[in-house]
């Protein structure tokens, strides 16, 4: 597979993978939906995603930038939902 084709392939996965977090986001934003969900774990995930996002920006790597931005957003929404509920 050529590099350009593989990059397009990775852009698709960089978009699709964070979508898997949507059910967790919905669950924690529903009333009492954050019970049993670890704030420490999700905060750690968010912090590491921020680091990967920054790394993607430094490397000018589109899949890492896209994936990082989506992960920070989705994981941040989980953390916020836990804190609010």
N, C-alpha and C positions, 0 to 999 in steps of 0.2 A: 504494500500500500504506500502510495506516495505521501510525502510529508504534508502537502496541502490538503489532500483528501483526509488524512488522519486528523489534521487540525479541525476540519469541518465536523468530523465524527466526534471529536472531543468537545466541541462547542455544543453539540446536541446533548451529550451526557452532562456537561456542565450546567445545562438548563434543566434537564429532566431529573437529575439526582436530588436536588433540593426540594423538588415538588413532593417527594416522598414524605417530607416533614409536615405537609398540610394537615393530615389527620391529627397529628399531635398538637398543632397550632389550634385547630378547632376544638379539640378536647380541653385544652387548658383555658381557653377563652369562655367555655361554657361554665355555668355556675358549678362550683366544687370540682371542676374537671382537672385541677392541678394536684389533687390529692394523690400521693404516691409517685409524683414526678419530682425528680431531684433538681433543685435549683443549682446546687454546686456543679452537678454534671453538665447541665445545659449552659451555665455560665462559662464553664471551662471550654465547652465546644465553641461557644461564641468567641471567646478570647483567641482560641487557636485559629478560628476562621478569619479573624481580623489579621492575624499574622500572615496567613496564607494569602489573603487579599492584598496586603502590603507587598508581599514577595512577588505576587503576580504583576503589580504595578511597577515595581523596580525592574523586573525582568521583561516587562512589556509583553506578557504572555496572555493573549486574549482569553483562552479557556480558563486560566487561573483567575483572571480578573472577574470574568462573568460568574464563575462558580463561587469565588470568594464573596462577591457582592450578594449573591442569592443566599448563600449559607449564612452570612452575617445577618441578613434581613430575616430569614426564616427562623434561625436559632434565637435571634434577638426578640422576635415575637413570642416565642415559647417562654423565654426568660421574663419578659414583660407580663405575659399572661399569668405566670406563676406568682409574680410579685403583686399583681392586682387582685388575683383571686385568693 
